[in-house]
Amino acid sequence: MATAPTSLRTTAGNLCLGSAPDSWGVWFPEDDRQVPYTRFLDELAEAGYEWLELGPYGYLPTDPRQLREELDARGLKVSGGTAFGALHRPEAWDETLVHVCRVAELTAAAGAHHLVLIPPMYRDEKTGAFTESPVLTAEQWAGFGKAADRLGKLLLDDYGVRLVVHPHADSHIQTQPEIERLLNESDSRWTNLCLDTGHVAYGGGDNVDLIRRFGERVGYVHIKQMDPDVLARVAAEDLSFGEAVKRGVCVSPPAGVPNPADVVTELALLDTELFVIVEQDLYPCAPEVPLPIAVGTREHLVGCGLTGTRRPALKTPGNR
């Protein structure tokens, strides 16, 4: 188990800051309302970031050589890959595995060692219509942790990539009890948590409490804030996450919840090297919107003690 250092670090030296296509309004591999990947990469570097997550498979080049050339030309590095998988559906295992392995192969080829797995939403991202029940059956829950461990072991054995499961609004891993149930029913050797601070807040959870009680299971972080007023309207009007994003639920620091400084303070106590990746859901947005937000967000988080330089040789979840 991770232990806290004897004194609080003056800077969050174990935390490495990056960003993702999501912060540029990218949710899909292809969409005419999204900026071209070349603009995203150009502006990411211009905003002062060095690390990036790959985002939806197919948005950035999937040929490892082309991807490397694009990244090297801008001085960028990959923190991890992003995949989607329905672990609660045994009949979807083969399809999920094909997709996840493609992402893992590209992630490993890019020199990264984390794969962020996002469970599917039970409401359509664009229309808000329900596509399945928001509540898992006892049988589905019983198999979720086992399926995650099976996938995590395969990814580590075959690709050297560690699985981190990402809580998400309008998914079956959204509330704090659901997050805790997944962690309690899975093995830290194979399955750990991508702590998404915004989605935890969206689901009514407490990020600081999760870090304090499950810090040894936090393997990766997405940092974002949610507008409490919009969250109240989501609850009152039963809005979908897609509609909430359109209404501006995801906001720039220091606005919104949780307070990023509080999160950084707790994460800095962990004896674990962590990527902290900015995600500000903006889909859809005008092309000129993301860059100034990205600059301001980076400056605020740097002021909280985050840095864009990775410090080697610290522990990671599942490797203690």
Disulfide bonds with the S-S distance in Angstrom:
none
